[in-house]
Amino acid sequence: MPKRQQRIIMAKMGLDSHDNGLRIVSKWLADSGYEVIYAGVYNSAERILQMTIEEGADAIGLSFLGGEHLHYTGKLLEMLRTHDLGHVKFFAGGIIPPADVVALKDMGVDAVFTPGAQRREILSVIGKCLGVSEDSVHEK
């Protein structure tokens, strides 16, 4: 039986509606063979948790541009752990100050991407976190 595609939920939380970067990275992931569940904007931690459970997601990718990354990430990570979903990989990207990159990783975020991160780097890091060999990830 063939192995199913890795599922990644891509979303924004809170009131930040600037989703160009999220859409671009979602497309890169889909083009590379991942199953992307695009949740869009205005999500709550509860909504992302429910989607993670319903979709059997392997990873969550969140984009932040409004400075609320520590608050929302902390809330969602706590909820994931409470529901025995600590194994779900977690990625964040956006306008995140260097000190907050360290704080996010200390909280349990697997990777943080800031402006200027290149496609190859993003795909490589996510692939490694998900245990996907570079040979099985194809770029279009």
Order of alpha helices (4+ residues) and beta strands (2+ residues): beta-alpha-beta-alpha-beta-alpha-beta-alpha-beta-alpha
